[in-house]
Amino acid sequence: MAYATGLPPVETILIEISAVHEGRGCKKCRVPIGDICEGKKGIDAQIDAPGLIELALVTIVPKLQIFGSEFVWRVNEFIVRDSGWVDLSSHQPLVAYFYDQCQQLSRKGSKTMVFKSKQFALMVVVPETQWIEYENWQEDAEMNAARISQHAARKVTQAPSSIQSSLDLESEFDTAAATNDGVILPTTTATTSAKRAHQHTDSSSSFSIPSPPRKMTTVTTSANFSTPSPPRKRDVVPAALCSPNRDRLKEVLRIGGGTDIDVKQVFGRQNERIHFYLIPSCSMTDLLLDKNHSFSVETAEWSVGELIIDTSAQGLIGVRGFKTAHTGWLMLMAPPKAGPGSVAWDKIVFATPTATTGPYKIARYSLIDELSKLFREANVLYWAKSLLKLTYGFIDHCIASSSEPPPFLIPRVHFVEAGLALAYHQGGSKPGSKTGSTHTVFLLEEFIDSDGEDFIKFIHNMDANPLVDYDEYGYDLAVFFAFTQHVQYVKTGKLAFISDYQGSTTLLTDPQILTYLIVSEGRDILGDGNMEMTVSQFEKDHVCNKYCEWPAFGLEAYAGGAESETSQ
């Protein structure tokens, strides 16, 4: 079965294809190769094993060739496996590979089966022996590059002596041709090539140095000594002159000549001088040892910079979470290694908190309130990064300790890199403004390039289960996020976990930390979205899924039960 046909299939599935290699001494251990992974949408659910193998190789092999530079991969040795480590080549052709797994009961108690789209995973596996060959080739290539670099360096250091010997040789010729004592010397004709180190002479003294054959022009002096002139440059034939297409030129003149500057866009841009404080990613251990136990502008990595913000309608990318978000560009004098401002005029998203003052009306808070609200958001992101790092640490430890790999792939996501920006007055006639004083604050985030993906809210802060329906795009990732909440709930002693998982399938933003009732002691902590009741009801509401139930994780099943057949 081909994986692409003339007409679009009615029943489709999603497939995530990645490149892995076998671990040393462990055939079932899968080790990711770089970040080679690509999702495929709209794949015919009737696709068979040979079609899946072809799809996987066509998708991954070009990426492997780029990754491996000049290394020659033996593609015929690659094995395509599913998430259960099953070799697809052992499956019979002309039989739909994943279709049966998409058949679900239409409702509880019914015997009628209906098709529900799902997401599946495939891996292109490089055998252990071939991967070892690649590592050896890479090591040899690096050593050869180092030797070539050293050889080139030695040639550079030897160059002055070669030039000096050439100059000495010319000096001997000049001395031989001199007639200061009235002695008539033999006629000498010298021809010099473009490189001064290689010369050719024909004289009665029979002294000759070979030179590359080329046409040269000589100039004879009164002492019968010929000095070279530079070779004539070869005449270049001018390119044929072509007149532009008249109809096309007429159209371009009409469009280009009538273009005017976009005044709204120009006047919609605002320039700010800022101090930027990067929100770090730290482990839970470091967070517990930190004296503040929170994000702090006193200890954060910071830099002076310039921010251009697009306040026009075109620059507005949404109103979310009681704040507006616009695009902008950031330049820092001391750029960080990663995150906003790591490159010159880095495209970013900046957010400002807003309040609703009436129907279809929003307003800005005072500077003090804005600073307080955005600092809380920065602190929530700081804690969310730490909790997610704790989660992946737990997952990786359990997989490494298990004798068998998990029957599923672990999605790898992270929260956006972000920071707090304080903007300062640059002078002006506005009453009450003092040059150099703080006049506004922004939360700056790296720009999420969704590559056509929709912005998805996977889990809401009022529920501990996926917000995405099981037949919608992103459901499998929402199930994984529900599992991460289970892990965080257990690892924090049932005190806290991340909610409001939202963003793309690789990059998340605007999280919320939910805490148990006894944590806050009646105070408002971790922002307005901290729904404490969601934590207290977690064991009753959470529905365990395939991740929670894998024995190697050792997670206790809660009263919410296991995932139903129709939602798997």
C-alpha positions as CSV (number, residue, x, y, z in Angstrom):
1,M,0.0,0.0,0.0
2,A,1.4,3.4,-0.8
3,Y,1.3,6.0,1.9
4,A,0.3,8.8,-0.5
5,T,-2.5,8.5,-3.1
6,G,-4.2,10.7,-5.5
7,L,-7.2,11.4,-3.3
8,P,-6.9,12.4,0.4
9,P,-7.8,9.5,2.7
10,V,-11.0,9.7,4.7
11,E,-9.6,8.0,7.8
12,T,-6.2,9.3,8.8
13,I,-3.6,9.0,11.6
14,L,-0.7,10.9,13.0
15,I,2.8,9.4,13.0
16,E,5.9,10.7,14.9
17,I,9.1,9.4,13.2
18,S,12.5,9.6,14.9
19,A,16.0,8.3,14.4
20,V,17.6,6.1,17.1
21,H,20.6,3.8,17.4
22,E,21.0,0.6,19.4
23,G,22.7,1.0,22.7
24,R,26.0,-0.8,23.3
25,G,25.4,-4.3,24.4
26,C,21.6,-3.8,24.6
27,K,19.7,-4.4,21.3
28,K,16.5,-3.1,22.8
29,C,18.0,0.1,24.2
30,R,17.0,3.0,22.0
31,V,19.3,6.1,22.0
32,P,18.0,9.2,20.1
33,I,20.3,10.5,17.4
34,G,20.5,14.3,17.8
35,D,17.0,15.8,17.6
36,I,16.0,14.0,14.4
37,C,12.3,13.7,14.7
38,E,9.4,14.7,12.5
39,G,5.6,14.4,12.8
40,K,3.4,13.4,9.9
41,K,-0.2,14.4,9.7
42,G,-3.0,13.0,7.5
43,I,-1.5,9.5,6.9
44,D,-3.9,7.0,5.5
45,A,-5.0,4.7,8.3
46,Q,-5.0,1.8,5.9
47,I,-1.3,2.0,5.3
48,D,0.5,-1.3,5.6
49,A,4.0,-2.2,7.0
50,P,6.0,-1.7,3.7
51,G,4.3,1.7,3.2
52,L,5.2,2.7,6.8
53,I,8.8,1.6,6.2
54,E,9.0,3.6,3.0
55,L,7.5,6.6,4.7
56,A,9.9,6.4,7.7
57,L,13.0,6.0,5.5
58,V,12.0,8.8,3.1
59,T,11.5,11.1,6.1
60,I,14.6,10.3,8.2
61,V,17.4,9.2,5.8
62,P,17.9,12.8,4.4
63,K,18.1,14.1,7.9
64,L,20.6,11.4,8.8
65,Q,22.8,12.3,5.8
66,I,22.9,15.9,6.9
67,F,23.7,14.8,10.5
68,G,26.5,12.5,9.4
69,S,28.1,14.9,7.0
70,E,30.2,12.7,4.5
71,F,29.7,9.4,6.3
72,V,28.1,6.8,4.0
73,W,25.2,5.2,5.8
74,R,24.2,1.7,4.8
75,V,20.4,2.3,4.6
76,N,19.7,-1.3,3.7
77,E,20.7,-2.2,7.3
78,F,18.3,0.2,9.0
79,I,15.3,-1.3,10.8
80,V,12.0,0.4,11.2
81,R,10.3,-0.4,14.5
82,D,7.2,0.8,16.3
83,S,6.9,2.0,19.9
84,G,6.8,-1.6,21.1
85,W,10.1,-2.3,19.4
86,V,8.4,-4.6,16.8
87,D,10.3,-4.9,13.5
88,L,7.8,-3.8,10.7
89,S,9.6,-5.9,8.1
90,S,8.3,-9.0,9.9
91,H,4.7,-7.9,9.3
92,Q,2.8,-9.1,6.2
93,P,2.1,-6.6,3.5
94,L,-1.4,-5.5,2.3
95,V,-2.7,-5.5,5.9
96,A,-3.3,-2.2,7.6
97,Y,-0.7,-2.0,10.4
98,F,-2.3,0.5,12.8
99,Y,-6.0,0.4,11.7
100,D,-7.2,-2.1,14.3
101,Q,-5.8,0.0,17.1
102,C,-8.1,2.9,15.9
103,Q,-11.2,0.8,16.2
104,Q,-13.2,1.9,19.3
105,L,-16.6,1.1,20.8
106,S,-18.9,3.9,19.8
107,R,-20.1,4.1,23.4
108,K,-20.1,2.1,26.6
109,G,-22.3,-1.0,26.3
110,S,-22.4,-0.9,22.6
111,K,-20.9,-3.5,20.2
112,T,-20.6,-1.1,17.3
113,M,-17.0,-0.2,16.4
114,V,-16.1,3.2,15.0
115,F,-12.8,4.7,13.8
116,K,-11.0,7.2,16.0
117,S,-7.8,8.8,14.8
118,K,-4.7,8.3,17.0
119,Q,-1.0,9.2,17.1
120,F,1.6,6.5,16.6
121,A,5.4,6.4,16.8
122,L,7.9,4.9,14.4
123,M,11.7,4.7,14.8
124,V,14.4,4.3,12.2
125,V,17.0,2.2,14.1
126,V,20.7,2.3,13.2
127,P,22.3,-1.0,14.2
128,E,25.0,-1.0,16.9
129,T,27.8,-2.1,14.6
130,Q,27.1,0.7,12.1
131,W,26.8,3.3,14.8
132,I,30.2,2.3,16.2
133,E,31.6,2.7,12.6
134,Y,30.1,6.2,12.5
135,E,31.6,7.2,15.8
136,N,35.1,5.9,14.7
137,W,34.7,7.8,11.4
138,Q,33.8,10.9,13.3
139,E,36.8,10.6,15.5
140,D,39.2,10.1,12.6
141,A,37.7,13.0,10.7
142,E,38.3,15.3,13.8
143,M,41.9,14.1,14.1
144,N,42.5,14.7,10.3
145,A,41.0,18.2,10.6
146,A,43.3,18.9,13.5
147,R,46.4,17.7,11.6
148,I,45.5,19.8,8.5
149,S,45.0,22.8,10.8
150,Q,48.5,22.3,12.3
151,H,50.1,21.8,8.9
152,A,48.6,25.0,7.6
153,A,49.8,26.9,10.7
154,R,53.4,25.6,10.1
155,K,53.3,26.8,6.5
156,V,52.2,30.3,7.6
157,T,55.1,30.6,10.0
158,Q,57.6,29.4,7.3
159,A,56.4,32.0,4.7
160,P,58.6,34.9,5.7
161,S,61.8,32.9,5.1
162,S,60.7,32.0,1.6
163,I,60.0,35.6,0.8
164,Q,63.4,36.6,2.1
165,S,65.2,34.1,0.0
166,S,63.4,35.4,-3.1
167,L,64.4,38.9,-2.3
168,D,68.1,37.8,-1.8
169,L,68.0,36.2,-5.2
170,E,66.8,39.4,-6.8
171,S,69.5,41.3,-5.0
172,E,72.2,39.1,-6.6
173,F,70.7,39.8,-10.1
174,D,70.8,43.6,-9.4
175,T,74.5,43.4,-8.3
176,A,75.5,41.3,-11.4
177,A,73.9,43.8,-13.8
178,A,75.6,46.9,-12.3
179,T,78.2,48.8,-14.4
180,N,79.7,51.1,-11.8
181,D,83.3,50.0,-12.6
182,G,82.8,50.4,-16.4
183,V,82.8,46.7,-16.9
184,I,80.5,45.6,-19.7
185,L,78.5,42.6,-18.5
186,P,76.8,39.9,-20.6
187,T,73.3,40.6,-21.8
188,T,70.7,39.1,-19.4
189,T,67.0,38.7,-19.9
190,A,65.0,37.9,-16.8
191,T,61.3,36.8,-16.7
192,T,59.4,36.9,-13.4
193,S,56.2,35.1,-12.9
194,A,53.3,36.3,-10.7
195,K,54.8,34.5,-7.8
196,R,58.0,36.2,-6.7
197,A,59.4,32.9,-5.2
198,H,59.5,31.3,-8.7
199,Q,61.7,33.0,-11.4
200,H,63.1,32.0,-14.8
201,T,66.3,33.5,-16.3
202,D,68.1,32.9,-19.7
203,S,71.6,34.3,-19.7
204,S,75.2,33.5,-20.7
205,S,75.9,32.5,-17.2
206,S,73.5,29.5,-17.8
207,F,71.6,30.2,-14.5
208,S,68.0,29.0,-14.7
209,I,65.1,28.5,-12.3
210,P,62.0,26.8,-13.8
211,S,58.7,28.7,-13.9
212,P,55.2,27.7,-14.9
213,P,54.6,28.3,-18.7
214,R,52.7,31.5,-19.3
215,K,52.9,34.5,-21.7
216,M,55.0,37.3,-20.2
217,T,55.9,40.8,-21.4
218,T,59.5,42.0,-20.9
219,V,60.9,45.6,-20.9
220,T,64.6,45.9,-22.0
221,T,66.8,48.5,-20.2
222,S,69.9,50.4,-21.4
223,A,72.0,47.8,-19.5
224,N,70.4,45.1,-21.6
225,F,68.7,43.8,-18.4
226,S,65.0,43.0,-18.9
227,T,62.6,43.6,-16.1
228,P,59.1,42.1,-16.1
229,S,55.8,43.8,-16.5
230,P,52.6,42.3,-15.2
231,P,50.8,40.0,-17.6
232,R,47.9,41.5,-19.4
233,K,44.5,40.6,-18.1
234,R,42.5,38.5,-20.5
235,D,39.7,40.5,-22.2
236,V,36.3,39.7,-20.7
237,V,33.5,39.3,-23.2
238,P,30.6,41.4,-21.9
239,A,27.4,39.6,-21.2
240,A,24.6,40.1,-23.8
241,L,22.4,43.0,-22.9
242,C,18.8,41.9,-22.6
243,S,15.9,44.3,-22.4
244,P,13.3,43.6,-19.7
245,N,9.9,42.2,-20.6
246,R,7.7,45.3,-21.4
247,D,4.5,44.0,-19.9
248,R,6.2,42.8,-16.8
249,L,8.1,46.1,-16.4
250,K,4.8,48.0,-16.8
251,E,3.2,45.9,-14.0
252,V,6.2,46.3,-11.7
253,L,6.4,50.1,-12.3
254,R,2.7,50.4,-11.5
255,I,3.1,48.4,-8.2
256,G,6.5,49.6,-7.1
257,G,6.1,53.2,-8.2
258,G,2.8,53.6,-6.3
259,T,4.0,52.1,-3.1
260,D,3.9,54.3,0.0
261,I,5.3,53.9,3.5
262,D,3.1,52.1,6.0
263,V,2.6,55.0,8.4
264,K,0.6,53.0,10.9
265,Q,3.4,50.4,11.1
266,V,6.1,53.0,11.5
267,F,4.3,55.0,14.2
268,G,3.2,51.7,15.8
269,R,6.7,50.9,16.8
270,Q,8.0,51.9,20.2
271,N,11.6,51.9,21.3
272,E,12.6,51.2,24.9
273,R,15.9,51.1,26.8
274,I,15.7,48.2,29.2
275,H,17.4,46.1,31.9
276,F,16.7,42.4,31.0
277,Y,16.7,39.7,33.7
278,L,16.8,36.1,32.4
279,I,14.6,33.5,34.2
280,P,17.0,30.6,34.8
281,S,16.3,26.9,34.7
282,C,17.5,25.2,37.8
283,S,17.1,21.8,39.4
284,M,14.7,21.3,42.4
285,T,17.8,20.7,44.6
286,D,19.2,24.1,43.7
287,L,15.9,25.8,44.1
288,L,15.6,24.3,47.7
289,L,19.1,25.5,48.5
290,D,18.6,29.0,47.1
291,K,18.1,31.6,49.8
292,N,15.1,33.2,48.0
293,H,13.5,29.9,46.8
294,S,12.2,32.0,43.9
295,F,13.2,34.0,40.8
296,S,15.1,37.1,41.8
297,V,16.3,40.1,39.9
298,E,19.1,40.4,42.4
299,T,20.7,37.0,41.4
300,A,19.5,36.6,37.8
301,E,21.7,37.0,34.8
302,W,21.0,40.4,33.4
303,S,22.0,42.9,30.6
304,V,21.3,46.4,29.4
305,G,19.6,46.3,26.0
306,E,17.2,47.9,23.6
307,L,13.7,46.7,22.8
308,I,11.6,47.6,19.8
309,I,7.9,46.7,20.3
310,D,5.2,46.5,17.7
311,T,2.1,48.1,19.2
312,S,0.2,48.1,15.9
313,A,-2.7,45.8,15.2
314,Q,-0.4,43.6,13.1
315,G,1.9,43.1,16.0
316,L,-0.9,41.9,18.4
317,I,-0.8,38.1,18.5
318,G,-3.5,37.6,21.1
319,V,-5.0,38.2,24.4
320,R,-4.4,35.3,26.8
321,G,-4.5,34.8,30.5
322,F,-5.6,38.4,31.4
323,K,-2.7,39.9,29.4
324,T,-2.0,41.1,25.8
325,A,0.9,39.8,23.8
326,H,2.7,41.6,21.0
327,T,5.7,40.8,18.9
328,G,9.0,42.8,19.1
329,W,12.8,42.6,18.7
330,L,15.4,42.5,21.4
331,M,19.1,43.5,21.3
332,L,21.3,42.9,24.4
333,M,24.8,44.3,25.1
334,A,25.7,41.1,26.9
335,P,23.6,38.4,25.2
336,P,23.0,35.1,27.0
337,K,24.0,31.7,25.4
338,A,20.3,30.9,24.8
339,G,16.9,32.4,25.1
340,P,15.6,35.9,24.3
341,G,18.4,38.3,23.1
342,S,20.9,35.5,22.4
343,V,21.1,36.8,18.8
344,A,21.0,40.3,17.5
345,W,17.5,41.7,17.1
346,D,16.0,38.5,18.3
347,K,12.3,38.2,17.6
348,I,10.4,37.9,20.8
349,V,6.9,38.1,22.4
350,F,6.3,40.6,25.1
351,A,3.3,40.5,27.4
352,T,1.6,43.1,29.6
353,P,-1.2,42.5,32.1
354,T,-4.6,44.0,31.4
355,A,-7.8,44.4,33.3
356,T,-11.3,44.4,31.9
357,T,-13.1,47.7,32.6
358,G,-16.3,47.1,30.7
359,P,-17.7,45.4,27.6
360,Y,-14.9,45.1,25.0
361,K,-12.7,47.4,27.0
362,I,-9.3,46.6,28.5
363,A,-7.0,48.8,30.4
364,R,-3.4,48.8,31.8
365,Y,-2.7,48.4,35.5
366,S,-0.6,50.9,37.4
367,L,3.2,50.4,37.3
368,I,3.3,48.9,40.8
369,D,0.5,46.4,40.0
370,E,2.0,45.5,36.6
371,L,5.4,44.8,38.2
372,S,3.8,42.6,40.9
373,K,1.8,40.6,38.4
374,L,4.5,40.0,35.9
375,F,7.0,39.1,38.6
376,R,4.6,36.5,39.8
377,E,4.3,35.1,36.3
378,A,8.1,35.0,36.0
379,N,8.3,33.2,39.4
380,V,5.7,30.7,38.3
381,L,7.7,30.0,35.1
382,Y,10.8,29.6,37.2
383,W,9.1,26.9,39.4
384,A,7.5,25.2,36.4
385,K,10.9,24.7,34.8
386,S,12.2,23.2,38.0
387,L,9.2,20.8,38.4
388,L,9.4,19.7,34.7
389,K,13.2,19.1,35.2
390,L,12.4,17.0,38.3
391,T,9.8,15.0,36.2
392,Y,12.2,14.2,33.4
393,G,14.9,13.2,36.0
394,F,12.4,10.7,37.5
395,I,11.5,9.3,34.1
396,D,15.1,8.9,32.9
397,H,16.1,7.2,36.2
398,C,13.3,4.7,36.0
399,I,14.0,3.9,32.3
400,A,17.7,3.4,33.0
401,S,16.9,1.1,36.0
402,S,14.5,-1.0,34.0
403,S,15.5,-4.3,32.3
404,E,13.0,-3.5,29.5
405,P,12.4,-0.3,27.6
406,P,8.9,1.3,27.9
407,P,6.4,0.4,25.3
408,F,6.1,4.0,24.2
409,L,8.2,7.0,23.4
410,I,8.7,9.8,25.9
411,P,7.7,13.2,24.5
412,R,10.4,15.9,25.1
413,V,9.1,19.4,25.7
414,H,10.3,22.4,27.5
415,F,9.0,25.8,28.6
416,V,9.9,29.0,26.8
417,E,13.0,30.9,27.7
418,A,11.9,34.2,29.1
419,G,12.9,37.1,31.3
420,L,11.6,40.3,33.0
421,A,12.4,43.6,31.3
422,L,12.3,47.0,33.2
423,A,12.1,50.0,30.9
424,Y,13.4,53.4,31.8
425,H,12.4,57.0,30.9
426,Q,14.7,58.4,28.2
427,G,13.7,62.1,28.8
428,G,10.8,64.1,27.6
429,S,8.3,66.7,28.5
430,K,5.8,64.3,30.1
431,P,4.8,65.7,33.5
432,G,6.2,63.6,36.4
433,S,8.6,61.7,34.3
434,K,12.2,61.6,35.5
435,T,15.0,60.6,33.1
436,G,16.3,57.2,34.1
437,S,13.4,56.2,36.3
438,T,11.4,53.0,35.7
439,H,8.2,53.7,33.7
440,T,7.0,50.2,32.6
441,V,7.7,46.5,32.8
442,F,7.4,43.6,30.3
443,L,7.6,39.8,30.4
444,L,9.7,38.9,27.3
445,E,9.4,35.3,25.9
446,E,11.1,33.6,23.0
447,F,8.9,33.5,19.9
448,I,7.1,30.2,19.4
449,D,7.5,29.3,15.7
450,S,4.6,26.8,15.5
451,D,5.4,25.9,11.9
452,G,1.7,25.8,11.1
453,E,0.6,24.2,14.4
454,D,-2.3,25.5,16.3
455,F,-1.8,26.9,19.8
456,I,-3.2,24.2,22.1
457,K,-4.4,24.2,25.7
458,F,-3.7,20.6,26.8
459,I,-4.8,20.7,30.5
460,H,-6.8,23.3,32.3
461,N,-6.1,24.5,35.9
462,M,-9.5,23.4,37.1
463,D,-9.1,19.7,36.1
464,A,-6.4,17.1,36.4
465,N,-7.2,15.4,33.1
466,P,-6.8,16.2,29.4
467,L,-8.7,19.1,28.0
468,V,-8.2,17.8,24.5
469,D,-10.7,15.2,23.2
470,Y,-9.3,11.8,22.4
471,D,-10.0,12.2,18.7
472,E,-8.3,15.6,18.4
473,Y,-4.7,16.5,17.5
474,G,-2.5,16.7,20.6
475,Y,-4.5,14.3,22.8
476,D,-1.6,11.8,23.2
477,L,0.6,14.7,24.5
478,A,-2.2,15.8,26.8
479,V,-2.3,12.3,28.3
480,F,1.5,12.5,28.9
481,F,1.0,15.9,30.7
482,A,-1.6,14.3,32.9
483,F,1.0,11.6,33.8
484,T,3.6,14.3,34.6
485,Q,1.1,15.8,37.1
486,H,0.9,12.4,38.7
487,V,4.7,12.2,39.0
488,Q,4.9,15.8,40.4
489,Y,2.1,15.2,42.9
490,V,4.0,12.1,44.2
491,K,7.5,13.6,44.1
492,T,6.5,16.8,46.0
493,G,4.8,14.8,48.7
494,K,1.3,15.6,47.3
495,L,1.9,19.4,47.6
496,A,2.1,20.8,44.1
497,F,2.1,20.2,40.3
498,I,2.1,22.0,37.0
499,S,-1.2,22.9,35.3
500,D,-2.3,25.0,32.4
501,Y,-0.1,23.1,30.0
502,Q,-0.4,25.0,26.7
503,G,1.6,26.0,23.6
504,S,2.9,23.8,20.8
505,T,3.9,20.1,20.8
506,T,7.5,21.0,21.7
507,L,7.4,24.4,23.4
508,L,5.1,25.4,26.3
509,T,4.2,28.8,27.8
510,D,2.0,30.4,30.5
511,P,2.0,27.5,33.0
512,Q,0.4,27.6,36.5
513,I,1.6,25.9,39.7
514,L,-1.2,24.4,41.8
515,T,-0.6,23.9,45.5
516,Y,-2.3,22.1,48.3
517,L,-4.5,24.1,50.7
518,I,-2.0,23.9,53.7
519,V,0.8,25.4,51.6
520,S,-0.4,29.0,51.3
521,E,-1.7,29.3,54.9
522,G,-4.4,31.6,53.7
523,R,-2.2,33.8,51.5
524,D,-2.5,34.3,47.8
525,I,0.6,32.6,46.3
526,L,1.8,31.7,42.8
527,G,-0.7,33.9,40.9
528,D,-4.4,34.1,40.4
529,G,-4.7,30.7,38.7
530,N,-3.7,28.7,41.7
531,M,-6.8,26.6,42.1
532,E,-6.0,24.8,45.4
533,M,-9.1,22.6,45.2
534,T,-7.7,20.8,42.1
535,V,-4.8,19.5,44.2
536,S,-7.0,18.4,47.1
537,Q,-9.2,16.5,44.7
538,F,-6.4,15.1,42.6
539,E,-6.5,11.5,43.8
540,K,-10.3,11.4,43.2
541,D,-10.3,13.1,39.8
542,H,-7.0,11.9,38.1
543,V,-7.4,9.1,35.6
544,C,-4.3,7.0,35.3
545,N,-3.1,6.3,31.7
546,K,-0.6,4.0,29.9
547,Y,2.3,6.1,31.3
548,C,1.1,6.0,34.9
549,E,0.6,2.2,34.6
550,W,4.0,1.2,33.3
551,P,5.4,-0.9,36.2
552,A,8.9,0.6,36.1
553,F,7.5,4.0,37.2
554,G,6.0,2.4,40.3
555,L,3.1,4.9,40.6
556,E,0.2,4.2,42.8
557,A,-3.2,4.0,41.0
558,Y,-5.7,6.5,42.4
559,A,-9.5,6.3,42.8
560,G,-10.0,8.0,39.5
561,G,-9.2,4.7,37.9
562,A,-7.6,3.7,34.7
563,E,-8.1,5.2,31.3
564,S,-11.2,3.9,29.6
565,E,-11.1,1.9,26.4
566,T,-12.6,4.7,24.3
567,S,-10.0,7.3,25.5
568,Q,-6.8,5.3,25.0
